[in-house]
Amino acid sequence: MVTIETNLGNIKVELLPEKAPESVKNFLEYVESGHYEGTIFHRVIENFMIQGGGFDKEMNQKPTNQPIKCESQNGVSNKTGTLAMARTMDPHSATCQFFINVKDNNFLDFTAETAQGWGYAVFGEVVDGMAVVNQIKSVETGFASGMQDVPVEPVEIIKITVE
């Protein structure tokens, strides 16, 4: 279990090491190093997901460790309240960024080892604090540093702690 402490409240997450061991290990390494302290949810799409863990309030990208292997073939669906690893078009490019699904996004699930089919690896699930997630998904967003869907008022991750 981890608690994501934000300026809007806490989100308690049960990690799934038996389903996504590399993703959980990677996430916990970032947690234990203090990487997430002062990062923000920089991409918020109300009917989709909230994404964070990679940028500070000034929209500076934080340095990362090496990317990890995509574990999307673990049979866990991108349903409401799940945490998944964010990545680029390269399926094996996830580093520190993660997102919380705010609705069932099964189109993000693994279907095949193809560019469109890899999907996104779920590695945790919110067990308390969905009200905070729902508050975050509803914040006003705009453009910042060439990116869209950025909260106008920063939604800060103060820290993430292991329970």
Disulfide bonds with the S-S distance in Angstrom:
none
